[in-house]
Amino acid sequence: MTIRRWALAILCVCAGWLAVLAAVMVLSGAAPGAIVFFPAGDFAQRLPKDVAIVGAGTTWIAVRGAQPGLGRALYRAGGRLVLPAGLPGCLPLPAGP
């Protein structure tokens, strides 16, 4: 197998993993928080009242919330890619206040 095929295979696995995690956030509300990548400019103002921002960077915001349908609410608020956080195997949540 050539380097190009290995690179393509690794890229496909990574894209598939991200797609599965994004689908988990939409279909399940099991995660205690989420990492939102590339949020809209007014994302923080459009968050539901029971969702708290616990960390942020230049292209991401970490939120914590226990409401059912958290993923859908974050997409409605302007999140472009929402991944689960805080569960085993997921992205860790930053320490909150």
N, C-alpha and C positions, 0 to 999 in steps of 0.2 A: 504494500500500500504506500502510495507516495505521500509526501508532506502535504500537498494540496488536499488530498482526500482526508487525511487525518484532521487538518484544520477545518474542513467542511463538516466532518463528523462531530468535532468538538463544538463548533458553532451551532449545529442542529440540536445537540443535547442541551446546551445552555438555553437556547431559544425555547425548546420544549419545556425545560424546567420552569422558566419564567412564565410560560403560558399556563402550566398547571397551577403554579402558585397564585397567579392572577385569577384563575377560575375558582380556586378555593375561596378567595376573598369574596367573590361575587355570590357563590352558591352556598357558602357556609359562614356562620358568624362565630366560629369557635375561637378565633384568635383574640387575645385581650388587647391587641393593638395592631397598628399597621405602619408601614413606611410608604409614604406617597412620593413618587418621583415625578418631577416636572409639574408641580401643582400650578393652577391658574393664579393670576395675580391677586384675585380677591378670595382665594381659597379659605384663609383663616376667618374671614367675615361670614362665609357661607357654611361653616361647620355646624353640625347640630349642637345644641346646648350642653349635652352630656359627654362631649368629646373634648379632650384636652390635648394641646400640643406639648410634647415632652422633649422635643429636640428638633433641630433644624440645621440645614446646610444650604449650600448655594443652589442645589437642584433637588432637595428632598426635605420632607417634613415627617417627623415621627409623631404619631398620635396614639392616645390610649382611650379606649372606650369599651364598655361592656354591652352596648346595645345590640340587639339582634339586627342583622342587616347592615352592619358597620361598613362593609365593603361597598355596597350599593350607595350608602349615604355619602361616602367619600368620593365616589365617582360623580355623584350628583353635585357635590360641592366644587368640583373642578379638578379632581385628581386624574392624571393621564395614565399612570401605572400604579396600582395599589397592590402591595405585597404584604402577606401576614407577618406579624412580628410577635415575639414573646412566647412562642411555643417551641418545644424541642424540634430542632431541624429548621427553624425559621430564623429570620434576622433578629438579633437581640434588640430589645427596647433600651434606649438610653435611660439612665436613672432619672426618675421624675422628682418633682418637688415634694 
